[in-house]
Amino acid sequence: MPCPAGHQFYDVRWLRNPEFLRSYADYYMRGSASRLNQRENANFLTYTSRPESHHFSSWMIDGIEAFLKVHPDREWLQSILPHLAAHQQVWDTLFTVTDLQAKTARMYKFLDLYDGMEFSLSTVLGLIESDDAYGLYTVDNWRNYYLGWETTDNAAQSPHAKRYPKAYRNGYPDFYIVRPTLNAYAYANLRSLSNLYNLMHSNFADLEAKTQATKYKIKAEEIQRKILDVLWNEEDQFFYSYTAGDNKFGARDFESRVRESVGYTPWYFNMIPFSDNEKYEKAWEMFASEKGFFNTGGMTTAEQQHPYYNEQAYAWNGRGWPFQNSVVYKAYANYLRNYKTPVTEHDRQLLYNYVRKLVATHGEKPNIGEWYIPSERGTFGGEKDYFHSTFPDIIIEDLLGFKALHQDLFILQPLLPENTWSHFYLGNIAYHGRTIDIIWKKDWDLQKEGNQSELRIWVDGRLAKTSDRLTDEIVVEMPPDKGLPTRNSSVRK
């Protein structure tokens, strides 16, 4: 299932053996999932045929680049890169707005269902705005037809569905939305294609690769501008969804003015221009607000002050989903590290508290469920062992701040509150064919008095850097004596 593949790539990249993720990427990019059409059942509804790799939205190409920052592999990159470009071409061909006069022209569109976020409030508002085929949905009755799977049967039996059969699939509206998610994923994938083609140019002096890198850089910048210009609402200080400007049925280019957690997705990919931070940063006030997304058991998926907010329904209009936690927590960590000045203890504590809530909800046995009720402190509901979120990456990259790079170095900048942990060990990390160990302790020698707080970083067993401040940014350069690892040498025996 490709919906959480981006999360999975970010998590599994930290395994010492890269073969697992390489084979997973091969499956989606050049294996059967890239050739065979998606499988459908009663709950998976579409009229657009496409490969299994595109059944749901994802940021897999970005995830593959994130993997290659931990486990570089020139030969594998050279062999798979054309398939990454072909993967993106499917999105460009099938899921962009084709009406060039539309406000959302050339932006990426999808059903909210295939964004993995069915029954969203942004779609609800668009349906209510619509006439004709979707005149079924009104302010008073939409909950009878678009609030969980049990309601779509009602829509399927309606006169509207019988009169406009192509507008519905088993009662689910064929109503495309231009969302911050899919468009930010496309930006990230295009940017990664540019980065990876540049690597090809550097590694093999490939002039055609340089041309391709420039092409994808331009495409990434074009969709970046569209997201910032179209989806940002200056009055409400948030990124909203629009209905697709070429919808066959229903409202076109309608702005759904409801704050949904998907509006934070641009920060996941550092898509906001750093010079424009001041214009966009007020969006994060809702992350900490009880009117917005802050709640007892974790983050909500829609702003709580909206009259349609509902955390009880099996829907993305309030209920908490670890999939979305993983997106927004990384987005917030990126905002703190790369945009906000200064970063306060309150900022770090907010991130830490959100991550703690996610950890606590797992229960005593390691298990990740499908959803939770944000106003409660309880366990997950729905499917168990639901590998639709991140956990190692939230700790390693977002909280402890291990930033992997293509260069033979890495950056460490923890976002832990100063007095939260007396110590931690992050170690045995395979990185660029080396082994990295990181220890923070507040008291290194119990026999000595005074403050002995220190962060120490080892590379292949040799002390490389130290810092007496936990929150400093530390750049660790590794001598290029081993060169880039090959597939056979990248696993340390």
N, C-alpha and C positions, 0 to 999 in steps of 0.2 A: 504494500500500500504506500504510494509515494507521498501522501500528505505530510507525515512527520519525518520524511527522509532527511531534510535539512537538519533537524534536531539530532537525528541518529548519527549523521556524519560528524557533527560537532562533538558528540559524546564519544563515539567509537574511535575517533582519531587519536585519543589518548591511550589506547591499548598499545602495548609495546610491539606487538606483531601487526604490521600494516596489511597483511594479506587479507584479513577479514573485510576491511573497508574497501580495499581495491576490488575484491570480487563482488561486493555489493554495488559499487559504482559501475563495474562492468555490466552487471545484470541490467541496470536501468539505462545505461547509455549505449550499449551495443549488444546486449543480450536479448532474450525473448521479450522483455518488457518494452523494449524500444521498437519492436516490430508487430507484436500481437495486440489487437484491439482490446480495450478494457472490457472486463466482465461486468455484467449488470445483474442486479436482483431487484426485489420490490422497493428497496430503499435507495437505490442508486439510479438516478433518473436523468436521462439526457437524450437529446436528439443529435448531438454532435459526436460523431465517431472519431476516436483518436487512440493512440497507443496507450497501453497500461501505464507507461511512465508519465503520462499526462492526465491520468484519471482525476488527480487532485492537483492543486497548485503546490509549488515547492520552490525552494531555492537551492536545488541540488548542485548546480555548477559552482555557486558560491561555497557550498559545503565541501566540494571536492578541492577547491583552492585552499580552504581552511585546513583540510587534511594534508595537502602537500606542503603547507607551512610547517607541519610537525614532522612529516616523513617525506622529504623531497625524493623524487624519482624521475629523472630526466627521460629515460626510455619509455616508461609507462605514460608519462604526460604526452610525449610525442605521438604515441600510438592512439591515445584516447581523445586527443584534442579535436580532431575533425568530428567525432561523435558528439562532443559537447556542443559544437556549433550547430550540428543537425538537430540536437535536442531543443536548442533555443529557437531554431527556425520554425518548429511546430507551433510554439507559442505565438511567434510573430505572424504566422499564416492564419491560424484558426481563431485566435482569441484577442484580436485588436479591433477597435471600433473603426469601421470602414467608411462611415459617412464623413467625408473630409470637411463638411460644413459644420459638424457638431462641435460643441465645446470640448467634448471628450475625444475628439478625433485622434486616432493612432494610439490611444491609451489602451491598457489591457483590461479585459472584461471577463467575468465568470459568474456562474451561479454561486450564491453564498454557500450552497451545499458543497460544491466542489472546491471551495476554499477551506473545507473542513469546519464550517461555521454556520450550519443551517439554522433557519428560522431567526435570522438576525433582525434587529430593529431597523436597520437602514433599509432592508428589503421591505419590511412592513410599511414604512413610511412611503416608499415608492409605489407599493401596491395600492395603498389608500389613495394616492394621488392619481392613479390611473383610471381610465374609463374603458368602455367596451369590454374586451375579454376579461379584464381585471376589475371591472365595476363591481364584482362580487364583494370585494374587500372594502369595508367602511370602518370609520372610527369606532362604531358600536359593535361590529360583529367579527372583526378580523381574527379574534382569538378562537373563533369556531372553525377557522379554516387554515390558520398558519401559526399554530402554537404547539409544535410537537407532532410526531408521526401519526398519532391517533386522530389528528384533526384533518389530515390530507384526504382521508376517505370522504369526509363531508364535502370538501371542495370537488372531489372527483364526481360526486353525485349531483352537483349543482347544475342549473340550467346553463350557466356560463361555460362550464367545462364541456357540456354537450354541444353547445353552439360553436365553441372555439376549441376543438380537441387538440390542435397543435400548440395551443397556449399552455396546456397542462400535460404532465406526464404522471399518470396515476394520482392526480390531484396536486402535484407539485408544480408551481408556476415556472415556466420557461422564461425567466425574467433576469436579464443579465445586469450586473452591477460593476461599476468601475471603483474598485476598492483600494485603500492604501496598501493592503497586503500584497496582492498579485502584482501591482505596479512597482512596489518596492522590491519584491522578489526579482522582477524582470530587470530593474536597475542593477541589483546586485549580481545577477547572472551575467549581464552584459559587461559590467565592470570587471568581473572575474575573467571573462573571455579575453578582454583587452590585456589584463595583467598576465594571463597565462600565455598568450601569443607573444607578449614582450619577453617572457622567460624563454620561449622557444627561440626568439631572435638572439637573445643573449647566449643561450647554450649552444646553438648550432649555426649562428650567423645567417639565419634564414630571413632573406629580404621580404619574401611573401608574408611571413609571419608578422613582420613589422607593419606591413600594409593592413593586415587583418586586425592587428592591435589598435591601429588608428581608427579603423571603421567601427569597431565595437566601442571604443571610447566615445566617439561622436554619438552613437546610438544611446549609450548610457546617459550622456549629458542631456540629450533631447528628452528622454522620459523623466529625468530628474527635474528639468524645467517645467514639464507638464504637471508633475505631481505638486510642485511648489506653487505653481500659478493657479491650478484648477482646484485641487483638493483642499488647500489651506483656506480656512475661513478666518479672515482677519478680525471680524467682530467677536466671534466666539473663541478665537485663539485655539483652533484645533483642526486636525486633518479629518475631513468627512468623506463619505462615499457618495458617488453620483450614480444614477441609473444610466445605462449605456446609451449613447447618442444614436445608435442604430438598432435599438430594440424593435423587433417585429411587432410585439404586443406591449402595451403599457407605456408609461411615461418615459420620455427621453430627456437626458441631460438634467434630471431633477436632483437637486442637492438634498440629501437626507440629513437634516440637522439634528443629529443625535450623537453625542460623544460615545464612541465605542473604543474598547481597548486597542483595536486594530489601528487606531490613529497614531499609536506610538511606534509602529513598525519602521518608519523611516530612520529612527535613531538606531535600530538594531544594526543597520548597515552604514552608520555614520554618513547618511545621505544629506543631512542638513549642511549647507556651506558653513564652515567654521566662523567666517566673518559675519554671518547673519544670525548667530545664536540668539541675540537679544530679541529678534523678531518672533522666534518660535518657542522660546523656553517657558513661557507662561503656561503652555499646555501641561507641564509637569505639576502644576499646582493641583490639578484634579487627581493626580496619582496619590497624593497624601490627604485628600479631602473625603470626608464621609458623604458629601454631596456627589462626589465623583466615584472613585474606584476603591477606596480604602474601606475594608470591613474586617470583622473579627477573625474570621478563619482564613482570609486571603483576599486577593484582588477580584473584583467583579468584572464582568465583560461588557457592561454598559453603565452609564452614569446613573447613580441611584436616585437622583432628583428627577429623572425623566418619568412621566406618568405611565409609560408602558413597561417600566422596569419590572422584571419578574425572575426571581432566582429559583422558583420551584419548578418551572417548566423545563422539560428537556429541550433546551434551546440556548442560543447565544445572546440572550437579552437580559443577562444578569448572573446566571449560574457561573461558578468558577470552573475553569478548565486548565489543568496543568500545561497543556499545549500552549495556551496563551500566556500563562505565567512565564514560561521559558522565553518567549519572545520579549515580553515587556521588561522582565528583570535584566536581561542583557541590554536592552535599549536604555534602561535607566543607568546601568553601570557605564555604558558608553557615554551617556550624557554627562555623568559626573567626571569621568576621566578626561574627556575630550572637549568639553564645552564649558562647563560651569566653573566660575571663579568668584570667590574661593569655594572649595568644597568643605562643608562644615561637618561637625560630629553628628548633627541632626540628619544630614543627608546620608551619611554612612549608616547611621542607625536605622533609617527607614529601609534601605536596601537589606540590611542584615535581618530586620524583623520580618520582612516579606519572605526571605529565603528560609528563615526558621519556621515560619508557618507552613511552608511547603514541605519542609523536612518532617515536621511534627505530624502532618496529616498522613504520612506513610504508615504510621503505626509501628508496633514493635518489630514486625517482620518486614524486611525490604519488599515493598510492593507499591506500585504506582497505579492508581485507578484512573477512570475516565473523567470524572467530574467531582465537585464538592459544593456544598451550600456555603456561600461566603459568610453568612451571618452566624454560622455555627462553628464550633471547634470539634470536628468529628473526623471520621475516616472518609476515604474516597468512596464514591458510588460508581455504578456502571461496571464496565468490563475491568477485570483485574489484570495485573501485569501488562499494563497499557503503555507500550513503548512509544508514546506520542509526545514526549517531553524530554528535557535534558535534566541531568543531575550532576554527573562528573564535571561537565563544562561550566555549570553555574558556579561550582566551587572553585575549579582550577582557574578559569579565565575571568569570570565576572567578579567573584568575591575576593579571591587571592591575587588576581591580576596578572597571571602569566600570559603575556602577549607573544604569540608565535609569529615569526616573520619569514619571508623567503631568504633574507640575508642570514649569514652564519652568526646570528646573535639573537637575543630575546630581551624583552623588557618585563620587569616585575614592578607592579604598583598595587599593593593590596588596598581594598576599600573596607577593611575591618575597622569598626570603631576602636579607638585606642586601648580601652581597658576591658575589652570583651573577652579575649582569649589570653591566657598567660603563656601559651605555647601552641605551635602547630608544626607538623612535619608534612611536607609535600615532596615526595621523593620517588626514586626509581623511575623517573620520567624518561622515556626514550624520545630524544629530540635531535634531529639532524644526525643520527647515528651515535650520539653521545648519551650519557646518563646524567640527569640533573637531579640534585637533592637540595631542598630548601628547608631551613629550620628557623623558626622564630621562638625565642625564649626571653622571658622577663628576668630570669635568674639563672645564669649559666654556672655559677659556682656558689653553692650554699654556704661555703666557708667564708665568703667575702661579703662585706657590707656595701651598701650603696646601690645605685641603679646600674644594673648590668644588662639592660635590654639590648638585644642585638638580633639582627636578621643576617643569616649566613647562607651563602649560595655556593654549592660545589658543582664543578663540571668534571665528570670522570674521576671523582674522588679527590680532586684538588680544589682547595678553597679559592674561589674566583672573585667574590665581592662580599662586602659586609656593609651594614648600615645600622646605626643606633636608633633610627626612626622607622616605624613600621609603615608609614604612609608615603615615604619617599618613592619617586620613580627611579628605578635602578636599571641601567643598561648593561647587559652582560655580553661582551664580545667573546667569541670562541675562536681560537687560532685555527686557520684553515689548513691544518696539517693533515687532516684526513680526507679533505675534499668532500664533495657531495656523495652520499651513500648510493649505491646501486640497490636493486631489489634484493640481491643476495646478502648485501652487507648491512642493510638498514635495520636488521633485527640483531640486537646485541646478544651474543650467546652467553 
